Amino acid sequence: MNCVNKSIKAVSRTAVVALVVVVIAVAAVAGIFLTGVFTPEQQKRQIIIGLSLPLTNPVGIHAKYAAEMAVEEINAAGGVVLNGTRYELVLVAEDTNEMDPLIPVDQGVTAFKRLVEVHGAHVIVGGVRTDIVVAQTQLLSQYKIVYLDIESNQRIVEDLVQNDYENYKYYFHFFAGGRNSSAGPYIAAIPSALRNAAQNNPNYPNVTRIALVAENALWTVGLAGRPAGNSTFFKRLQAQGFDLVFAELYPTTQSDFSSYLARIKEKCAGLIILLFSGPPGVAFTKQWAAYDWSPCKKPIIFGPGLLGGFSWFWTQTEGAAQGTIWWPATVKVPVTPKTIPFIEKFTGRFKETPNTAAFDTYDAIYVLKEALERANTWKADRLVAALEQTDYEGVIGRIQFNRKLHGLNLALPNLYWYFGQWQNGELVPVWSPDQPQTVRNLVLP
C-alpha cells in the first residue's frame, strides 16, 4: 500500500511540474502576443558578415573601418528587414595577412574556412591578393556562400563566373580590373597626355623614354608582361612612338634599388612606370627622390600602385612621393553626391583619408543590405539572384550587376576614372577620361 501511495505522489509531483512548465510557456507566448516584448534570446536576429582581410595593413584596416561605419549606420536606421522581421548586421573578421608576399595562399583559405565554420558567417566580404581570392572562391559552391571581393585587381574569377556559372555565381567584384572595368585604356592614355604637355614645357623630362619597374607578382602579369615589357600594353605604347628603355621585375622583398636607378639614369628615361603593392614601393620612391639624376632631368613616376594613392604612402615616404602620379587614387571629387560626405566622415573619425578598399567595402555592405531585402534571405542562391538586380549609386560611383556581369562597369561614372598626383600631402586629380589627351594641375617632381 505504501508503494502505491508513493507512486501516486510521484506521479502527482511530475504532473504538477509538467503543468507549471506548460503554464509558464503559455504565459510567455501570451506575453509576447499581448506586449510584443521578446526575451533577449528571442530578440537575437543577426546576419553575420565575415571580413577576410589583411588586418595589420592599411588596405585591410581601412576596409574594416568602412565596414564598421556602414554596419553602424544600417543598424541605427533599423537594420535589415527580411519578411517583416528586423535583423542586425554583425561583423566578424579573420586576418589573412595577405599583403605580406611571403604568406602562403593556404593562410587565406584557412581564414575563409574559419569565418564560415567557426564564426558562422552568412556572407564574406574581403579579398585583396589575387592568388588568395582565386583559392578562396574555389570553396564558394561547397559552402554556398556569397563573396563580395573588394580589392583584388584581376578578372580571373569574373571569367570563371562566365565559364562555370553554377560554381562561381556567388562571386561579385567591387574593384576595377574586371571584364568591364579594366583600367588599361586609362593607364595607356597617361604617357600620351604627358607627352602632349611636354611639347609646351621644356622643363619636362623626355617622357617618350620609359622605364618599367614591376613587382614580381601575379597581379602584374597582364600589364607588365613576362618577361617584363612583353605585354599588349607596352606593345601599344611602342606603336605610339614610346621607347621602353628599361624593364625589370623586382622581388617582393627588395629594399635597395640603387642598381635599378643607375641603369634607368644611364638610359635617361623620363617616365618610370612603377607597379607595386607593398613596402618596396616606398623604398623605391624615397631612393628616387634622393637620387642625383643629372645631367638627365628627373623622371616622373607614374603607376598603378595599390598603396601609392593612399594617405599612408605620403606618410611612409616622408613626403618623397611629391610629384608622383597614381592609380587608384582617392581624390576628393564629387563622383556622386555621397562621395565627398563619405570622405569627410571617414577622415573626421579615423584621421586618415580613406583608401579605395574603404570605398569599395562601404558600398559592398550597402549593396548587400539592399540585396538581402530583395531576396528576403541570406541563402546564397536567392541572394545571388537579388545581387544580379543591383543598380546602386554608392560613394565610389554607380554599381550595376546582372547575370552576365558580376563586376564593375567603368562606362559608368566611378572614382576609378581618376589619377591623382601627390602635391604637398594632397592627392590632386590630374587626369580623367573626359579629357584623355591632357593632364591638368600637374607639377613636375
C-alpha positions as CSV (number, residue, x, y, z in Angstrom):
1,M,0.0,0.0,0.0
2,N,2.8,2.4,0.9
3,C,4.4,1.7,-2.5
4,V,1.2,2.6,-4.2
5,N,0.9,5.8,-2.3
6,K,4.5,6.7,-3.1
7,S,3.8,6.1,-6.8
8,I,0.7,8.2,-6.7
9,K,2.6,11.0,-5.0
10,A,5.5,10.8,-7.6
11,V,3.1,10.9,-10.5
12,S,1.3,13.9,-8.9
13,R,4.6,15.8,-8.4
14,T,5.5,15.0,-12.1
15,A,2.1,16.2,-13.2
16,V,2.4,19.4,-11.2
17,V,5.9,20.2,-12.6
18,A,4.6,19.5,-16.2
19,L,1.6,21.7,-15.6
20,V,3.8,24.5,-14.3
21,V,6.1,24.3,-17.3
22,V,3.1,24.4,-19.7
23,V,1.6,27.4,-17.8
24,I,4.9,29.3,-18.0
25,A,5.3,28.5,-21.7
26,V,1.7,29.7,-22.4
27,A,2.2,32.8,-20.3
28,A,5.4,33.6,-22.2
29,V,3.7,33.2,-25.5
30,A,0.7,35.2,-24.3
31,G,3.0,37.9,-23.0
32,I,4.7,38.2,-26.4
33,F,1.4,38.2,-28.2
34,L,0.0,40.9,-25.9
35,T,3.0,43.1,-25.3
36,G,5.2,42.5,-28.4
37,V,8.2,42.1,-26.0
38,F,10.7,39.3,-26.7
39,T,13.3,37.8,-24.4
40,P,17.0,38.7,-25.2
41,E,17.4,35.3,-27.0
42,Q,14.2,35.8,-29.0
43,Q,15.4,39.3,-30.0
44,K,18.6,37.9,-31.4
45,R,18.1,38.2,-35.1
46,Q,21.5,38.6,-36.8
47,I,23.1,38.4,-40.2
48,I,26.8,37.7,-39.8
49,I,29.2,39.3,-42.3
50,G,32.7,37.7,-42.4
51,L,35.6,40.0,-43.2
52,S,38.5,38.3,-44.9
53,L,41.2,41.0,-44.8
54,P,44.9,41.8,-44.0
55,L,44.1,43.5,-40.7
56,T,47.5,44.9,-40.0
57,N,47.9,46.6,-43.4
58,P,46.3,49.9,-44.4
59,V,44.2,48.1,-47.1
60,G,42.6,45.8,-44.5
61,I,42.5,48.4,-41.7
62,H,40.6,50.9,-43.8
63,A,38.3,48.2,-45.2
64,K,37.4,47.2,-41.7
65,Y,36.8,50.8,-40.6
66,A,34.5,51.3,-43.5
67,A,32.6,48.1,-42.8
68,E,32.1,49.2,-39.2
69,M,30.8,52.6,-40.4
70,A,28.3,51.1,-42.8
71,V,27.1,48.5,-40.3
72,E,26.6,51.0,-37.6
73,E,24.6,53.3,-39.9
74,I,22.4,50.5,-41.2
75,N,21.7,49.1,-37.7
76,A,20.9,52.6,-36.4
77,A,18.4,53.0,-39.2
78,G,16.6,49.8,-38.3
79,G,18.8,47.1,-39.7
80,V,17.9,44.7,-42.5
81,V,14.2,43.7,-42.8
82,L,13.5,40.2,-44.1
83,N,9.9,39.1,-44.4
84,G,8.9,41.8,-42.0
85,T,11.4,40.8,-39.3
86,R,14.3,43.2,-38.5
87,Y,17.8,41.8,-38.4
88,E,21.0,43.3,-37.0
89,L,24.2,43.2,-39.1
90,V,27.2,41.8,-37.2
91,L,30.8,41.8,-38.3
92,V,33.4,39.0,-37.6
93,A,36.9,39.1,-39.0
94,E,39.9,36.9,-39.8
95,D,43.3,38.3,-40.5
96,T,44.7,36.9,-43.8
97,N,48.0,38.8,-43.6
98,E,47.8,38.6,-47.4
99,M,49.7,41.9,-48.1
100,D,52.8,40.1,-46.9
101,P,54.0,38.4,-50.1
102,L,55.6,35.6,-48.1
103,I,52.3,34.5,-46.6
104,P,51.1,31.3,-48.4
105,V,47.8,31.0,-50.1
106,D,46.7,28.4,-47.6
107,Q,46.5,31.0,-44.8
108,G,43.9,32.9,-46.8
109,V,42.0,29.7,-47.3
110,T,42.1,28.9,-43.6
111,A,40.8,32.3,-42.7
112,F,37.9,31.8,-45.1
113,K,37.0,28.4,-43.6
114,R,37.2,29.8,-40.1
115,L,34.8,32.6,-41.0
116,V,32.2,30.1,-42.2
117,E,32.8,27.1,-39.8
118,V,33.8,28.9,-36.6
119,H,32.1,32.3,-36.8
120,G,29.0,31.2,-38.8
121,A,29.3,33.9,-41.4
122,H,26.4,34.2,-43.8
123,V,28.3,36.3,-46.4
124,I,32.0,37.0,-47.0
125,V,33.4,40.5,-47.7
126,G,37.1,41.0,-48.4
127,G,39.8,39.9,-50.9
128,V,43.0,41.7,-51.8
129,R,45.7,39.4,-53.2
130,T,44.6,37.8,-56.4
131,D,46.0,34.3,-55.8
132,I,44.3,34.1,-52.4
133,V,41.0,35.3,-53.8
134,V,41.2,32.7,-56.6
135,A,41.8,29.9,-54.0
136,Q,39.1,31.1,-51.6
137,T,36.5,31.3,-54.4
138,Q,37.0,27.6,-55.2
139,L,35.1,26.9,-51.9
140,L,32.0,29.0,-52.7
141,S,29.9,26.3,-54.2
142,Q,30.9,23.9,-51.4
143,Y,29.7,26.3,-48.7
144,K,27.1,28.0,-50.9
145,I,28.1,31.4,-49.6
146,V,28.2,34.8,-51.4
147,Y,31.7,36.5,-51.7
148,L,32.0,40.3,-52.2
149,D,35.5,40.9,-53.4
150,I,36.6,44.5,-52.6
151,E,40.1,44.9,-53.8
152,S,41.7,42.1,-56.0
153,N,42.5,43.6,-59.4
154,Q,42.3,40.7,-61.8
155,R,39.4,39.4,-63.8
156,I,40.2,35.8,-63.2
157,V,37.2,34.9,-61.1
158,E,34.9,37.2,-63.1
159,D,35.8,35.0,-66.1
160,L,35.1,31.9,-64.1
161,V,31.6,33.2,-63.3
162,Q,31.0,33.3,-67.1
163,N,32.6,29.9,-67.8
164,D,31.4,27.9,-64.8
165,Y,28.4,29.9,-63.5
166,E,27.0,27.3,-61.2
167,N,30.2,27.0,-59.2
168,Y,31.2,30.7,-59.2
169,K,28.0,32.6,-59.4
170,Y,28.4,33.5,-55.7
171,Y,31.3,35.9,-56.5
172,F,30.8,39.7,-57.1
173,H,33.7,42.1,-57.8
174,F,33.7,45.7,-56.5
175,F,37.2,46.7,-57.6
176,A,38.4,47.7,-61.1
177,G,40.3,45.3,-63.2
178,G,37.4,43.1,-64.3
179,R,35.7,42.2,-67.6
180,N,34.2,45.7,-68.0
181,S,36.4,47.6,-65.6
182,S,39.9,47.4,-66.9
183,A,41.9,50.5,-66.3
184,G,44.3,49.5,-69.0
185,P,43.0,52.0,-71.6
186,Y,43.2,54.8,-69.0
187,I,46.7,53.8,-67.9
188,A,47.8,53.7,-71.6
189,A,46.5,57.3,-72.1
190,I,48.7,58.8,-69.4
191,P,52.0,58.7,-71.3
192,S,50.4,60.3,-74.3
193,A,48.9,63.0,-72.2
194,L,52.2,63.7,-70.6
195,R,53.9,63.8,-74.0
196,N,51.3,66.4,-75.1
197,A,52.1,68.5,-72.0
198,A,55.8,68.2,-72.6
199,Q,55.5,69.8,-76.0
200,N,54.7,73.1,-74.4
201,N,57.1,72.9,-71.4
202,P,60.8,72.5,-71.9
203,N,61.2,71.6,-68.2
204,Y,59.6,68.1,-68.8
205,P,61.9,65.1,-69.0
206,N,61.8,63.0,-72.2
207,V,58.6,61.0,-71.3
208,T,58.8,59.0,-74.5
209,R,61.7,57.1,-72.9
210,I,60.0,54.7,-70.5
211,A,61.4,52.5,-67.7
212,L,59.3,49.7,-66.2
213,V,59.8,48.6,-62.6
214,A,57.3,46.0,-61.6
215,E,56.6,43.8,-58.6
216,N,57.1,40.1,-59.5
217,A,53.6,39.1,-58.5
218,L,50.5,37.6,-60.2
219,W,48.7,40.9,-60.4
220,T,51.4,42.5,-62.6
221,V,51.4,39.7,-65.3
222,G,48.8,41.4,-67.5
223,L,50.2,44.9,-67.5
224,A,53.9,44.3,-67.2
225,G,54.1,41.0,-69.1
226,R,56.5,38.1,-68.8
227,P,59.3,38.7,-69.4
228,A,59.0,42.3,-68.2
229,G,57.8,44.6,-71.0
230,N,56.3,41.7,-73.1
231,S,52.7,42.8,-72.9
232,T,50.0,44.2,-75.1
233,F,50.2,47.4,-73.0
234,F,53.8,48.1,-73.9
235,K,53.4,47.0,-77.5
236,R,50.7,49.6,-77.9
237,L,53.0,52.3,-76.3
238,Q,55.8,51.3,-78.7
239,A,53.4,51.6,-81.6
240,Q,52.6,55.1,-80.5
241,G,56.2,56.2,-80.6
242,F,57.3,55.4,-77.0
243,D,60.6,53.5,-76.3
244,L,60.8,51.0,-73.5
245,V,64.5,51.5,-72.5
246,F,64.4,49.6,-69.2
247,A,62.2,46.7,-67.9
248,E,62.8,44.8,-64.7
249,L,60.8,42.7,-62.3
250,Y,61.8,43.1,-58.6
251,P,61.4,40.5,-55.8
252,T,58.7,41.4,-53.3
253,T,61.3,41.6,-50.6
254,Q,63.5,44.1,-52.5
255,S,64.7,47.2,-50.5
256,D,67.8,48.5,-52.3
257,F,67.0,49.9,-55.7
258,S,70.3,51.7,-56.4
259,S,71.3,49.5,-59.3
260,Y,67.9,49.9,-60.9
261,L,68.1,53.7,-60.6
262,A,71.6,53.7,-62.0
263,R,70.5,51.8,-65.1
264,I,67.4,54.0,-65.5
265,K,69.6,57.1,-65.4
266,E,72.0,55.5,-67.9
267,K,69.1,55.3,-70.3
268,C,67.9,58.8,-69.4
269,A,64.4,57.6,-69.1
270,G,61.8,60.4,-68.5
271,L,58.9,58.3,-67.3
272,I,59.1,55.4,-64.7
273,I,56.1,53.1,-64.6
274,L,56.1,51.6,-61.1
275,L,53.9,48.7,-60.3
276,F,53.9,47.9,-56.6
277,S,51.6,46.8,-53.8
278,G,53.9,46.7,-50.7
279,P,56.8,48.3,-48.8
280,P,59.3,48.1,-51.7
281,G,57.3,50.9,-53.5
282,V,58.0,53.1,-50.5
283,A,61.7,52.3,-50.6
284,F,61.9,52.9,-54.4
285,T,60.2,56.2,-54.2
286,K,62.4,57.5,-51.4
287,Q,65.5,56.5,-53.2
288,W,64.2,58.0,-56.5
289,A,63.5,61.3,-54.7
290,A,67.1,61.5,-53.3
291,Y,68.9,60.3,-56.4
292,D,71.1,62.6,-58.5
293,W,69.6,62.5,-61.9
294,S,71.9,65.0,-63.6
295,P,72.6,65.5,-66.5
296,C,69.2,64.0,-67.2
297,K,66.0,65.5,-65.9
298,K,64.3,63.8,-63.0
299,P,61.9,61.2,-64.4
300,I,58.2,61.2,-63.5
301,I,56.9,58.2,-61.5
302,F,53.5,57.0,-62.6
303,G,51.8,53.8,-61.8
304,P,49.1,51.5,-60.8
305,G,50.4,51.0,-57.3
306,L,47.8,49.8,-54.8
307,L,49.2,51.8,-51.9
308,G,50.5,54.8,-53.9
309,G,47.2,56.6,-53.9
310,F,46.7,56.2,-50.1
311,S,47.5,58.8,-47.5
312,W,49.6,56.1,-45.8
313,F,52.0,56.3,-48.8
314,W,52.7,60.0,-48.3
315,T,53.4,59.5,-44.6
316,Q,55.6,56.4,-45.2
317,T,57.7,58.2,-47.9
318,E,58.0,61.2,-45.6
319,G,56.9,63.4,-48.5
320,A,59.3,61.9,-51.0
321,A,56.2,61.0,-53.0
322,Q,55.8,64.6,-54.1
323,G,55.1,64.8,-57.8
324,T,54.3,61.0,-58.2
325,I,51.1,60.1,-60.1
326,W,49.0,57.1,-59.0
327,W,46.0,55.0,-59.8
328,P,43.9,54.2,-58.0
329,A,43.8,57.4,-56.1
330,T,41.2,58.6,-53.6
331,V,41.0,62.1,-54.9
332,K,38.3,64.4,-53.5
333,V,35.9,64.7,-56.4
334,P,32.1,64.5,-56.3
335,V,31.7,61.4,-58.3
336,T,28.2,61.0,-56.7
337,P,26.5,63.1,-54.0
338,K,27.7,60.5,-51.5
339,T,31.4,60.6,-52.3
340,I,32.7,63.7,-50.5
341,P,30.5,63.3,-47.4
342,F,31.9,59.8,-47.0
343,I,35.5,61.0,-47.3
344,E,34.8,63.8,-44.8
345,K,33.1,61.4,-42.3
346,F,35.8,58.8,-42.6
347,T,38.6,61.3,-42.3
348,G,36.9,63.0,-39.3
349,R,36.5,59.8,-37.5
350,F,39.8,57.9,-38.3
351,K,42.1,60.9,-39.1
352,E,43.2,59.4,-42.4
353,T,41.9,59.7,-45.9
354,P,40.0,56.6,-46.9
355,N,41.7,54.3,-49.4
356,T,39.9,52.5,-52.2
357,A,39.4,49.4,-50.1
358,A,37.3,51.6,-47.7
359,F,35.2,53.0,-50.6
360,D,34.6,49.5,-52.0
361,T,33.8,47.9,-48.7
362,Y,31.4,50.6,-47.6
363,D,29.5,50.3,-50.9
364,A,29.6,46.5,-50.7
365,I,27.8,46.5,-47.3
366,Y,25.1,48.8,-48.6
367,V,24.7,46.8,-51.8
368,L,24.4,43.7,-49.7
369,K,21.8,45.3,-47.5
370,E,19.6,46.1,-50.5
371,A,20.0,42.6,-52.0
372,L,19.2,40.9,-48.7
373,E,15.9,42.8,-48.5
374,R,15.1,42.0,-52.1
375,A,15.8,38.3,-51.5
376,N,14.3,38.2,-48.1
377,T,17.1,35.8,-47.1
378,W,20.8,35.4,-46.9
379,K,20.5,31.9,-48.5
380,A,23.1,32.1,-51.3
381,D,21.1,31.1,-54.4
382,R,18.3,33.6,-53.8
383,L,20.8,36.3,-52.7
384,V,22.8,35.8,-55.9
385,A,19.7,36.5,-58.0
386,A,19.0,39.6,-55.9
387,L,22.6,40.9,-56.3
388,E,22.2,40.5,-60.0
389,Q,19.5,43.1,-59.9
390,T,21.8,45.7,-58.3
391,D,21.7,49.3,-59.5
392,Y,23.2,51.3,-56.7
393,E,24.6,54.8,-56.5
394,G,27.4,54.5,-54.0
395,V,30.4,56.5,-52.7
396,I,32.7,55.0,-55.4
397,G,30.2,55.5,-58.3
398,R,27.3,53.7,-59.9
399,I,27.3,49.9,-59.4
400,Q,25.3,47.7,-61.6
401,F,25.4,43.9,-61.7
402,N,23.5,41.4,-63.8
403,R,23.5,37.8,-64.8
404,K,26.3,38.3,-67.3
405,L,28.4,40.8,-65.3
406,H,29.4,40.3,-61.7
407,G,31.9,43.2,-61.7
408,L,32.1,46.9,-62.2
409,N,31.3,48.7,-65.4
410,L,33.7,51.7,-65.9
411,A,31.4,53.1,-68.6
412,L,29.5,54.4,-65.6
413,P,31.0,57.3,-63.5
414,N,33.4,55.9,-60.9
415,L,36.3,57.1,-58.7
416,Y,38.4,54.7,-60.7
417,W,38.3,57.1,-63.6
418,Y,40.7,59.5,-61.8
419,F,44.5,59.6,-61.5
420,G,46.0,61.6,-58.6
421,Q,49.3,63.3,-58.1
422,W,50.8,63.9,-54.7
423,Q,51.2,67.7,-54.1
424,N,52.2,68.8,-50.7
425,G,50.4,66.0,-48.9
426,E,47.2,66.1,-51.0
427,L,46.2,63.9,-53.9
428,V,45.3,66.3,-56.7
429,P,43.3,64.9,-59.7
430,V,45.4,65.3,-62.8
431,W,43.8,63.0,-65.4
432,S,40.3,61.6,-66.1
433,P,38.8,60.0,-69.3
434,D,36.6,63.0,-70.0
435,Q,39.8,64.9,-71.2
436,P,42.0,61.9,-72.2
437,Q,44.7,63.9,-74.1
438,T,45.6,66.3,-71.4
439,V,47.0,66.4,-67.8
440,R,45.9,69.3,-65.7
441,N,47.1,70.8,-62.4
442,L,50.3,68.8,-62.7
443,V,53.6,69.8,-61.1
444,L,56.9,68.4,-62.1
445,P,58.8,66.4,-59.3
